[in-house]
Each structure stands twice: as C-alpha cells, then as structure tokens.
Amino acid sequence: MGRFIAIRLMHALIVLFIVIVLVFLVTRLIPGDAFLVAVAASGVEVDSAKTVKVLEEFYGLNKPFYEQFLIWLVNFVSGDWGESIGTGGDVLEMFLDRCPITLQLFFWATLWQFLIGIPAGVISALKRNSRTDMAITTGALIGFAIPPFWQAIVMIYLFAVLLPIFPPSGYVSFAEDPMGNVMSMALPSMVLGTSGAALLARYVRSSLLEVMSQDFVRTARAKGLGERAVVTLHAMKPAMIPVVTVVGLIWAGLLGGSFILEFVFALPGLGRMTVDAIYQRDFPVIQAMLIIVSLNVLFMNF
C-alpha cells in the first residue's frame, strides 16, 4: 500500500510540475499588455512607455525567462503569490478573502447534488424501464447537457423576474443577514449543482442496478426481507463505492464551473476574481488561480 501511494504521489507531482510550466507559459502568451490596461484604467496622465518599463522591472519581466520562472516558483511555494496588477493587492490575501464565498457556494451545490442526484438514481433503478425511470433519465440528460450559463439565465428569468422569489444577483454576508445569505446563494448553488446531480443520478442508477443483480441480493430476498430492507441494508453500501469516486471528480470540477456562474450572479468569489483578472490581463492572479484549480483536481483524483 505504501509503495502504491508513493507511486501515485510521484505521478501527481510530475503532472503538477508540467501544469505549473504550462500555466507560466500560457499567462505570458495572453494577448494584450496588462500594464497598458492598468495605466489606461488609472485615468492619470502619465508617460505610458516609461510607466510600463518601470512596472516590467518591478515584476521582473525584464529578466531571462528561466529566471522569471524560478523566482516565481520559489516565491509561490513560500507563500508570496505576488501583487495584482489590476488592484495592487496581495494575491494571497485576495485569495483568502474570497475563498470562503466560493467554499460556501461549493457546500450548497454539493448538498443540492446529494439531495437530488442520489434519490433520483435510486428511484430510477428501482422503477427500471418505467415511465418514472424514463422521466428521470431524460431529466438527467437535459440537466447534464444544458450549459450552466444558460441554466443561470433561465433560472434568473423564472425565479427572479417572473416569480420574484430569489434575488437575481449579488451577495449578502451570512454574518449580516443569514436568511439573505441563503437566498442570495440559492440560485447559483442550484445551477452549479444541477449537472453534478444529473451525473450522480446516472451513476447511482447504473451502480445500483448492477448490485441488485448480484447473488447476495437474491439471497437476502430469499430470506424473506422486504424490498426496502434489501435496498437500504444490503444493496446501497456496495453500490455507493463507484459513486464516491464520481463525487470526488464532480467536486474537482466545481471550481472551474464556478468561474462563469460567479460572474453571472455577481458573487465576489474566486471565480469572479479570476474572470476579472483575465479581462485585465492580471497574470499574477491568473497564475495563482490556475495552480489552485490544478491542485484541486489533482488532489481529488489522488
């Protein structure tokens, strides 16, 4: 077991290093000049060329490429993630300030996935080839196929415009207004968790059907146990083994899915920060967030 874990960890570290190199290259190849964007956004009458040169020296972009990479990597590992070009703030502090909002979104989205996906998959498996099964399977396919940004637009129109139940956008802190916080997180959480719930329902259905055909389930029925006891006491536990793996992969994809949704719903989380950084060519923020996304995926896969 120890050797197996060591090999998996070595593979993960190799992949992480490749990702870090690619992230560093990609952020340097983004079209446009972040410094010119920052100078233009400041609205101050300055010599753009001179200012850009000073900023390039400050961020070390006048040094050889390999030296830039080594300096950035050492600083990143030691906790110095650099300064944002757009805001001038410390990138690590910006991450820590916005991380709780994104984690809260993840929590509600995951809860929505479990509340919808697992019961739907179980019902679909127990009513195989029935109208209920067809309806759940069709709904899962639709939920998985529709892009999240389109779901967000439809949900806002239905539940914030036609039926003004939830606010269309914005964020309310839980400390300021607990109920307002829940209402502001409801729509983005449902949209973010819908595709995961659809995928979860399909995996639960497939896994439970496979387990229900096993000999030990037939033996449990032969002993006279009711169908509910057979499912809950004997079939569900082994059926959840592959589902747990899928849950990890779904969680790994939540961070990437939150980017657009936080922007659509105006949530000041990590996704919104990353999208703003992309518009501003703010490469220190982009680099840090791409590394975080990669670490999240690698950790859940590991």
Long-range contacts (C-beta under 8 A, 24 or more apart in sequence): 8-302, 9-302, 12-298, 12-301, 12-302, 15-298, 16-294, 16-295, 16-298, 19-290, 19-291, 19-294, 20-73, 20-291, 20-294, 21-69, 23-287, 23-290, 23-291, 23-294, 24-68, 24-69, 24-72, 24-287, 26-290, 27-283, 27-286, 27-287, 27-290, 28-65, 28-283, 30-278, 30-281, 30-283, 30-286, 32-281, 33-281, 34-85, 34-86, 34-280, 34-281, 34-282, 34-283, 35-85, 37-85, 37-86, 37-280, 37-281, 38-85, 38-86, 38-280, 41-86, 41-280, 55-85, 59-85, 59-284, 72-287, 76-287, 76-288, 76-291, 81-284, 81-288, 82-284, 82-287, 82-288, 83-284, 84-277, 84-282, 84-284, 84-285, 85-280, 85-281, 85-282, 85-283, 85-284, 86-276, 86-277, 86-280, 86-282, 86-285, 91-284, 91-285, 91-288, 92-288, 94-273, 94-285, 95-270, 95-273, 95-288, 95-289, 95-292, 98-268, 98-269, 98-270, 98-272, 98-273, 99-269, 99-270, 101-171, 101-267, 101-268, 101-269, 101-270, 102-255, 102-258, 102-262, 102-269, 102-270, 102-271, 104-174, 104-185, 105-185, 105-188, 105-189, 105-192, 105-258, 105-261, 105-262, 105-267, 105-269, 106-192, 106-251, 106-254, 106-255, 106-258, 108-185, 108-186, 108-189, 108-193, 109-188, 109-189, 109-190, 109-192, 109-193, 109-196, 109-254, 110-193, 110-196, 110-251, 110-254, 111-189, 111-193, 112-189, 112-190, 112-192, 112-193, 112-194, 112-197, 113-193, 113-196, 113-197, 113-200, 113-247, 113-250, 114-200, 116-193, 116-194, 116-197, 116-201, 117-196, 117-197, 117-198, 117-199, 117-200, 117-201, 117-204, 118-200, 118-201, 118-204, 118-243, 120-197, 120-201, 120-204, 121-200, 121-201, 121-202, 121-203, 121-204, 121-205, 121-208, 122-204, 122-205, 122-208, 122-231, 122-236, 124-201, 124-204, 124-205, 125-204, 125-205, 125-208, 125-209, 125-212, 126-208, 126-227, 126-231, 128-209, 136-201, 136-205, 137-202, 137-205, 139-198, 140-198, 140-199, 140-201, 140-202, 141-198, 142-198, 143-194, 143-195, 143-197, 143-198, 144-195, 144-198, 144-199, 144-202, 146-194, 146-195, 148-191, 148-192, 148-194, 148-195, 148-257, 148-260, 148-261, 149-260, 149-261, 149-264, 151-191, 151-194, 152-187, 152-188, 152-191, 152-260, 152-261, 152-264, 152-265, 153-264, 155-187, 155-190, 155-191, 156-187, 156-264, 159-187, 160-187, 168-265, 169-264, 169-265, 169-266, 170-265, 170-266, 170-267, 171-266, 171-267, 171-268, 184-267, 187-265, 188-261, 188-262, 188-264, 188-265, 188-267, 191-261, 192-254, 192-257, 192-258, 192-261, 195-257, 196-250, 196-253, 196-254, 199-246, 199-250, 200-243, 200-246, 200-247, 200-250, 203-242, 203-243, 203-246, 204-239, 204-243, 207-239, 207-240, 207-241, 207-242, 207-243, 208-235, 208-236, 208-239, 210-239, 211-235, 211-238, 211-239, 214-238, 248-300, 248-301, 249-300, 249-301, 251-300, 252-296, 252-297, 252-299, 252-300, 252-301, 253-297, 255-292, 255-293, 255-296, 256-293
